[in-house]
Amino acid sequence: MNELDKLKQEIEELKSKLTGNMMDDMETRDKIHNLEMKVNGVKPEDSHFDCIGCGS
């Protein structure tokens, strides 16, 4: 399993933990968002800035 597959698996695991309550899911959704940015190559992995566009 390569790094990309591991990231996608982690995203799926996090998605399965979503409750539907926005307040409870905020931290999980943030983790999903950050992982999806890595999968999609939106930011360098070593960047201390997660996303200039959305401010995450």
C-alpha positions in Angstrom: 0.0 0.0 0.0 1.5 3.3 -1.1 1.2 6.7 0.7 -1.7 7.8 -1.4 -3.7 4.7 -0.6 -2.9 5.1 3.1 -4.2 8.7 3.0 -7.4 7.6 1.2 -8.0 4.8 3.7 -7.6 7.3 6.6 -10.1 9.7 4.9 -12.6 6.9 4.6 -12.1 5.9 8.3 -12.6 9.5 9.4 -15.7 9.8 7.2 -17.2 6.8 8.9 -16.9 8.6 12.2 -19.0 11.6 11.2 -22.1 12.0 13.3 -24.0 14.6 11.3 -23.7 17.1 14.1 -21.7 20.0 12.8 -20.2 21.0 16.1 -19.1 17.4 17.0 -17.8 16.8 13.4 -15.7 20.0 13.1 -12.4 18.5 14.1 -12.9 15.4 12.0 -14.0 17.4 9.0 -10.9 19.5 9.3 -8.7 16.4 9.4 -10.5 15.0 6.3 -10.0 18.4 4.5 -6.3 18.4 5.3 -5.8 14.8 4.1 -7.8 15.5 0.9 -5.6 18.5 0.2 -2.5 16.2 0.4 -4.2 13.6 -1.8 -5.0 16.3 -4.4 -1.6 18.0 -4.2 -3.1 21.3 -3.1 -0.2 22.1 -0.7 3.3 20.8 0.0 3.3 18.2 2.7 6.0 20.0 4.7 4.2 23.4 4.5 3.3 25.0 7.8 0.6 26.8 5.9 -2.3 24.3 5.2 -4.2 26.4 2.7 -3.8 30.0 1.8 -7.1 30.0 -0.2 -9.4 28.9 2.5 -7.4 29.7 5.6 -7.4 26.3 7.1 
